[in-house]
Amino acid sequence: MDEIRTFVERYYEHFNDSGLVTEDAQKLPPADEIIDLCSTLLNVSCMREEGHFSSFRVCFMQPDSDFLDAYVYAHSLRFEKPVPFTVKDLRKLTPAINPGMSYLVLDLKHKPLMVTGIIAAYTTWDKVIAGELSDGSMMPMIPNLHVKAPGEIDGCLGENTVVSYSFGSTVISRYDVFKDSLIANELREGSSVNDQERTHFLSRVLWKVDRYRHGGTILIVPSAESCSDFVDVKYKLPCEFLFNEEKSLIDISSNVRENELVSYSDFIAKLTTVDGAVLLTKDLDLIGFGVEILTDKMEQKEPPMRFITSDNTVDMGRRFTDNGTRHRSGYRFAHEVENSVVIIVSQDGAVKACTKNEGDVVVYDNIALKVSSPYMDSAVVG
């Protein structure tokens, strides 16, 4: 129970600091009530129904709340007879819930707890991410608990994950690494790509890599020459950012440019499924893929490390040897190749990024992705 309490406390802390909560309907219920909910939800998460584990969301808003009026595509439905909030009943009910489109609604005022209805939202954001639409709708921005997998719960605001719980551990999601960090500063240095396009490109690439469930490594360097002593590029395939050869994309319509960005991002993401890393310049030009990092040519076997926490302090308990071969070779590459950035995606979707700063390899992990369009201010998804 102490682990769940820690998760809820961090959820409260970072939820209230998000700056996104402006309405009473978006506020979290008392912490003790959420702790009780989590205990039940964790039990449900570990139970199969029809051979499958359920993934679903629960929220704390009545289906007829005025807050939902702003979401014309969200529909409030109420059960004629409320469903008890018990492990037995949830196990039967939750397979009907699509966590990308619906919330189960809890009436916290009723004791014992009851599921009073469903908020069903016609969300199309997956099609925006896939490049099939230029605009789309997201889940209503209300606090919710997302049961992802056995033993795993996310504390969310809409689709944005604020904090994650996994088998006793609490993880804070970071959305700022590619915008305001040592990683962001290094990516900007010597690059002609603007911040919006770079962030959109990287987020989309990593989003696609996560869905391949293969994991991958992306090496970003000043030039091919800067790392030539430390890599063996199996497939050399020079390609400029957005497939741009001599034609200029600066003056073309935003829709055409965005289509090029989506196409190029997906092309790069697929290259990560080949064994080895993908090698890019800071202008996001492709050098090659299937890249082997030649750690035997590196002098520093165990470089000095700084693992950065969610509050930007250094985690003194973390060590270089805590990670597997993919991560350790990436850390050594970042230490050896000046002004480089290494992004590592684990098979479970966890994202880390590292760079060298003042002689240390600085690592940011728990990177969360916001896939958005750099050409539409309102297009944001977590």
C-alpha positions as CSV (number, residue, x, y, z in Angstrom):
1,M,0.0,0.0,0.0
2,D,2.9,2.4,0.6
3,E,3.9,2.0,-3.0
4,I,0.4,2.9,-4.2
5,R,0.4,5.9,-1.9
6,T,3.7,7.2,-3.3
7,F,2.2,6.8,-6.8
8,V,-0.9,8.8,-5.9
9,E,1.1,11.5,-4.1
10,R,3.3,12.0,-7.2
11,Y,0.2,12.0,-9.4
12,Y,-1.2,14.8,-7.3
13,E,2.0,16.8,-7.3
14,H,2.7,16.7,-11.0
15,F,-1.0,16.9,-12.0
16,N,-1.4,20.2,-10.1
17,D,1.9,21.5,-11.5
18,S,0.9,20.7,-15.1
19,G,-0.8,24.1,-15.7
20,L,-3.5,22.3,-17.7
21,V,-6.1,22.2,-14.9
22,T,-8.5,25.2,-15.2
23,E,-11.9,23.8,-14.4
24,D,-13.4,22.3,-11.2
25,A,-14.4,19.3,-13.2
26,Q,-10.7,18.6,-13.9
27,K,-9.6,18.4,-10.3
28,L,-8.6,15.1,-8.7
29,P,-10.7,13.6,-5.9
30,P,-9.2,13.1,-2.4
31,A,-6.0,11.1,-2.4
32,D,-7.3,8.4,-0.1
33,E,-10.1,7.6,-2.5
34,I,-7.7,7.2,-5.4
35,I,-5.6,4.9,-3.3
36,D,-8.6,2.7,-2.7
37,L,-9.5,2.7,-6.4
38,C,-5.9,1.7,-7.4
39,S,-6.0,-1.3,-5.1
40,T,-9.1,-2.6,-6.9
41,L,-7.8,-1.7,-10.4
42,L,-4.5,-3.5,-9.8
43,N,-6.4,-6.7,-8.9
44,V,-8.5,-6.4,-12.1
45,S,-5.4,-5.7,-14.2
46,C,-4.0,-9.1,-13.3
47,M,-7.1,-11.1,-14.2
48,R,-7.9,-12.6,-17.7
49,E,-11.3,-12.5,-19.2
50,E,-11.9,-14.6,-22.3
51,G,-8.2,-15.3,-22.3
52,H,-7.1,-11.6,-22.4
53,F,-6.0,-8.9,-19.9
54,S,-8.2,-5.8,-20.1
55,S,-6.9,-2.3,-20.7
56,F,-9.3,0.5,-19.8
57,R,-9.7,4.0,-18.3
58,V,-11.8,5.2,-15.3
59,C,-12.6,8.8,-14.6
60,F,-14.3,10.7,-11.8
61,M,-16.8,12.9,-13.6
62,Q,-20.5,12.5,-14.0
63,P,-21.5,11.7,-17.6
64,D,-23.8,14.8,-17.6
65,S,-21.1,17.3,-16.5
66,D,-21.3,20.6,-18.3
67,F,-17.5,20.4,-18.9
68,L,-18.2,17.9,-21.7
69,D,-20.2,20.4,-23.6
70,A,-16.9,21.6,-25.2
71,Y,-16.4,18.2,-26.7
72,V,-19.0,17.8,-29.3
73,Y,-17.8,14.3,-30.3
74,A,-18.0,13.1,-26.6
75,H,-21.2,11.3,-25.7
76,S,-22.5,10.8,-22.1
77,L,-24.1,7.4,-21.5
78,R,-25.6,6.3,-18.2
79,F,-26.4,2.7,-17.1
80,E,-30.0,2.1,-16.1
81,K,-28.6,0.2,-13.2
82,P,-25.2,1.2,-11.9
83,V,-22.5,-1.5,-11.9
84,P,-20.7,-2.2,-8.5
85,F,-17.1,-1.2,-8.5
86,T,-15.8,-4.6,-7.5
87,V,-13.1,-6.8,-9.0
88,K,-15.7,-9.4,-10.0
89,D,-17.9,-6.9,-11.9
90,L,-15.1,-5.0,-13.4
91,R,-13.5,-8.1,-14.7
92,K,-16.7,-8.8,-16.7
93,L,-17.3,-5.2,-17.8
94,T,-13.9,-3.8,-18.8
95,P,-13.3,-5.8,-22.0
96,A,-16.1,-3.6,-23.5
97,I,-14.0,-0.5,-22.9
98,N,-11.6,0.9,-25.6
99,P,-9.1,3.1,-23.6
100,G,-8.5,5.1,-26.7
101,M,-12.2,6.1,-27.0
102,S,-14.0,5.7,-23.7
103,Y,-13.9,6.3,-19.9
104,L,-15.8,4.3,-17.3
105,V,-17.4,6.9,-15.0
106,L,-17.3,6.4,-11.2
107,D,-19.7,8.0,-8.7
108,L,-17.4,8.7,-5.7
109,K,-20.2,10.1,-3.7
110,H,-22.1,6.7,-3.7
111,K,-21.0,4.2,-1.1
112,P,-20.2,1.5,-2.0
113,L,-18.7,2.8,-5.2
114,M,-20.6,2.4,-8.5
115,V,-19.8,2.7,-12.1
116,T,-22.6,5.0,-13.3
117,G,-21.9,5.2,-17.0
118,I,-19.5,5.6,-19.9
119,I,-18.1,8.6,-21.7
120,A,-17.7,7.6,-25.3
121,A,-15.6,9.9,-27.5
122,Y,-15.2,9.5,-31.3
123,T,-11.4,10.1,-31.3
124,T,-9.5,10.4,-34.6
125,W,-6.1,11.4,-33.3
126,D,-4.5,8.1,-34.4
127,K,-5.4,9.0,-37.9
128,V,-3.7,12.4,-37.5
129,I,-0.6,10.7,-36.2
130,A,-0.8,8.2,-39.2
131,G,-1.0,11.2,-41.6
132,E,-4.5,10.1,-42.8
133,L,-6.1,13.3,-41.5
134,S,-4.8,16.9,-41.0
135,D,-6.8,17.5,-37.9
136,G,-8.6,15.4,-35.3
137,S,-10.1,15.0,-31.9
138,M,-8.7,13.7,-28.6
139,M,-10.1,12.2,-25.4
140,P,-11.7,14.8,-23.2
141,M,-9.1,16.4,-20.9
142,I,-10.2,15.0,-17.6
143,P,-8.3,13.2,-14.9
144,N,-8.4,9.4,-15.2
145,L,-6.6,6.2,-14.3
146,H,-5.5,4.1,-17.2
147,V,-5.1,0.4,-16.5
148,K,-2.5,-0.5,-19.2
149,A,-1.4,-4.1,-18.4
150,P,-1.1,-6.5,-15.5
151,G,0.3,-4.5,-12.5
152,E,0.5,-1.2,-14.5
153,I,-1.5,2.0,-14.0
154,D,-1.0,5.4,-15.5
155,G,-2.3,8.6,-13.8
156,C,-3.5,10.7,-16.7
157,L,-5.0,14.0,-17.8
158,G,-6.9,13.0,-20.9
159,E,-4.5,11.0,-23.0
160,N,-1.4,12.6,-21.4
161,T,0.3,10.4,-18.9
162,V,1.4,12.3,-15.8
163,V,2.9,9.5,-13.7
164,S,3.1,5.7,-14.1
165,Y,2.9,2.8,-11.6
166,S,4.5,-0.5,-12.5
167,F,4.8,-3.4,-10.0
168,G,5.6,-1.2,-7.0
169,S,7.6,1.5,-8.8
170,T,6.5,5.0,-9.7
171,V,7.8,6.7,-12.8
172,I,7.3,10.4,-13.7
173,S,6.8,11.1,-17.4
174,R,9.0,13.8,-19.0
175,Y,7.7,15.8,-21.9
176,D,10.4,18.5,-21.9
177,V,13.5,16.6,-22.9
178,F,13.4,17.6,-26.6
179,K,12.4,21.2,-25.8
180,D,14.2,22.3,-22.6
181,S,17.2,20.2,-21.5
182,L,20.8,19.5,-22.2
183,I,19.6,17.1,-24.9
184,A,17.6,19.9,-26.6
185,N,20.5,22.3,-26.4
186,E,22.8,19.8,-28.0
187,L,20.4,19.0,-30.8
188,R,20.0,22.7,-31.6
189,E,23.8,23.3,-31.8
190,G,24.8,23.3,-35.4
191,S,21.4,22.3,-36.7
192,S,19.4,24.2,-39.4
193,V,16.2,22.4,-38.5
194,N,13.7,24.4,-36.4
195,D,12.6,23.3,-33.0
196,Q,9.0,22.5,-33.9
197,E,9.9,20.3,-36.9
198,R,12.7,18.5,-35.0
199,T,10.5,17.7,-32.0
200,H,7.7,16.5,-34.3
201,F,10.1,14.4,-36.3
202,L,11.7,12.7,-33.2
203,S,8.4,12.2,-31.4
204,R,6.8,10.6,-34.4
205,V,9.8,8.4,-35.1
206,L,9.9,7.2,-31.5
207,W,6.1,6.7,-31.5
208,K,6.4,4.4,-34.5
209,V,9.4,2.6,-33.0
210,D,7.5,1.9,-29.9
211,R,4.7,0.3,-31.9
212,Y,7.2,-2.0,-33.7
213,R,8.1,-3.5,-30.3
214,H,11.6,-4.1,-31.5
215,G,13.5,-1.4,-29.7
216,G,16.1,0.7,-31.4
217,T,18.9,3.2,-31.2
218,I,19.3,6.5,-33.1
219,L,22.7,8.2,-33.2
220,I,22.7,11.9,-34.0
221,V,26.1,13.4,-34.8
222,P,27.5,16.6,-36.3
223,S,28.7,14.8,-39.4
224,A,29.6,11.3,-40.7
225,E,33.3,12.1,-40.2
226,S,32.8,13.0,-36.5
227,C,32.1,9.3,-35.7
228,S,33.7,7.4,-38.4
229,D,36.3,5.8,-36.1
230,F,33.6,4.3,-33.8
231,V,31.0,2.9,-36.2
232,D,30.6,0.4,-38.9
233,V,27.7,1.4,-41.2
234,K,26.4,-1.7,-42.9
235,Y,23.9,0.1,-45.1
236,K,25.1,3.5,-46.2
237,L,22.2,5.4,-47.6
238,P,22.7,9.2,-47.8
239,C,19.4,11.0,-47.7
240,E,18.6,14.6,-46.9
241,F,15.9,15.6,-44.4
242,L,12.4,15.3,-45.9
243,F,14.0,13.6,-48.9
244,N,15.0,17.1,-50.0
245,E,17.7,17.0,-52.7
246,E,17.9,20.3,-54.6
247,K,14.3,21.4,-54.4
248,S,13.4,23.7,-51.7
249,L,10.4,22.9,-49.4
250,I,10.5,26.2,-47.6
251,D,7.8,27.9,-49.7
252,I,5.5,25.0,-50.3
253,S,2.2,24.6,-48.5
254,S,2.2,23.5,-44.9
255,N,0.1,20.4,-45.8
256,V,2.6,19.2,-48.4
257,R,5.6,19.9,-46.1
258,E,3.8,18.0,-43.2
259,N,3.2,15.0,-45.5
260,E,6.9,15.0,-46.4
261,L,7.7,15.1,-42.7
262,V,5.3,12.2,-41.9
263,S,6.7,10.2,-44.7
264,Y,10.3,10.8,-43.8
265,S,9.7,10.1,-40.1
266,D,8.0,6.8,-40.9
267,F,10.8,5.9,-43.3
268,I,13.5,6.5,-40.6
269,A,11.5,4.7,-37.9
270,K,11.2,1.5,-40.0
271,L,15.0,1.4,-40.4
272,T,15.3,0.8,-36.7
273,T,13.9,-2.7,-37.1
274,V,17.1,-3.8,-38.7
275,D,19.8,-4.9,-36.3
276,G,22.0,-2.0,-35.5
277,A,21.5,1.8,-35.0
278,V,20.3,4.5,-37.3
279,L,22.8,7.2,-37.9
280,L,21.6,10.8,-38.6
281,T,23.2,14.2,-38.7
282,K,22.0,17.2,-36.6
283,D,20.2,18.4,-39.7
284,L,18.4,15.0,-39.5
285,D,19.9,13.9,-42.8
286,L,20.3,10.1,-42.9
287,I,23.8,8.7,-43.1
288,G,22.9,5.0,-42.9
289,F,21.5,2.2,-40.8
290,G,22.3,-1.2,-39.5
291,V,25.1,0.6,-37.6
292,E,27.4,-1.3,-35.3
293,I,29.0,0.8,-32.5
294,L,32.7,-0.2,-32.2
295,T,33.1,-0.2,-28.5
296,D,36.4,-2.0,-28.7
297,K,37.9,1.1,-30.2
298,M,36.8,3.3,-27.4
299,E,39.2,4.1,-24.6
300,Q,36.7,4.7,-21.8
301,K,35.1,1.4,-20.8
302,E,32.9,2.9,-18.1
303,P,32.4,6.7,-18.6
304,P,31.3,9.0,-15.8
305,M,27.5,9.2,-15.7
306,R,24.8,11.5,-14.5
307,F,21.3,10.1,-14.5
308,I,18.8,13.0,-14.3
309,T,15.6,12.7,-12.3
310,S,12.2,14.2,-13.1
311,D,13.0,17.2,-10.9
312,N,16.4,17.7,-12.7
313,T,18.5,16.4,-9.8
314,V,21.1,13.7,-10.2
315,D,20.1,10.2,-9.1
316,M,23.2,9.1,-7.1
317,G,22.0,5.5,-6.9
318,R,22.1,4.8,-10.7
319,R,25.2,3.2,-12.3
320,F,26.5,2.6,-15.8
321,T,26.3,-1.1,-15.2
322,D,22.6,-1.1,-14.3
323,N,21.7,-1.3,-18.0
324,G,22.0,-3.8,-20.8
325,T,24.4,-3.9,-23.8
326,R,22.4,-1.6,-26.0
327,H,22.3,1.1,-23.4
328,R,25.9,0.8,-22.3
329,S,27.2,1.0,-25.9
330,G,25.0,4.1,-26.5
331,Y,26.4,5.7,-23.4
332,R,30.0,5.0,-24.5
333,F,29.3,6.4,-28.0
334,A,27.9,9.6,-26.5
335,H,31.0,10.0,-24.3
336,E,33.4,9.3,-27.2
337,V,31.8,11.3,-30.0
338,E,31.7,15.0,-29.1
339,N,28.5,16.9,-29.6
340,S,26.5,13.7,-30.3
341,V,23.1,12.7,-28.9
342,V,22.0,9.1,-28.5
343,I,18.3,8.1,-28.2
344,I,17.5,4.5,-27.1
345,V,14.2,2.8,-27.2
346,S,13.7,-0.4,-25.2
347,Q,11.5,-3.2,-26.5
348,D,9.0,-2.3,-23.8
349,G,8.8,1.3,-25.2
350,A,10.8,3.1,-22.6
351,V,12.8,6.0,-24.1
352,K,16.1,7.4,-22.9
353,A,18.4,10.1,-24.4
354,C,21.9,10.9,-23.5
355,T,24.7,13.4,-24.4
356,K,28.1,14.4,-23.0
357,N,28.2,17.5,-20.8
358,E,31.3,18.6,-18.8
359,G,32.9,15.3,-19.2
360,D,29.9,13.2,-18.0
361,V,27.4,11.3,-20.0
362,V,24.0,12.8,-19.0
363,V,21.0,10.5,-19.3
364,Y,17.3,11.5,-19.3
365,D,14.9,8.6,-19.1
366,N,11.1,8.1,-18.9
367,I,10.7,10.4,-21.9
368,A,7.0,10.7,-22.8
369,L,6.0,11.6,-26.4
370,K,3.7,14.3,-27.6
371,V,3.1,13.7,-31.3
372,S,1.8,16.9,-32.8
373,S,1.8,18.9,-36.0
374,P,4.3,21.8,-36.2
375,Y,1.8,23.5,-38.6
376,M,-1.3,23.4,-36.3
377,D,-1.0,25.0,-32.9
378,S,-3.9,23.0,-31.4
379,A,-2.6,19.6,-32.4
380,V,-1.1,17.9,-29.4
381,V,-1.4,14.4,-28.0
382,G,0.4,12.5,-25.3
